[in-house]
Amino acid sequence: MELTVRASECAKMMTRSRTKSEPLGDTTLTWLKEKAIESVLGVRKTISNKYMEKGAIVEPDSIELLNTV
């Protein structure tokens, strides 16, 4: 199993635990569980709203406009 860590996820990976008896923090454990579910079951949490959908639709036109200016 290969683990891909994006730069935006580094903060989740580097949290400290609240006690010295636990080596990993709760945020890190939750993140690792999500990654395991994603890897084993192929299920990935997705976030979407109307603003993100509109951005995805107009992005190619915006890039083209930027390149012509």
HUZI-V619310 format. One record per helix or strand of 3 or more residues. SS is the DSSP state (H for helix, E for strand). FROM is the first residue (numbers start at 0). TO is the last residue. Records with the same first field share a line. If there is no record, write none. Layout:
SS = FROM-TO ; FROM-TO
//
This chain:
H = 6-12 ; 25-40 ; 49-67
//
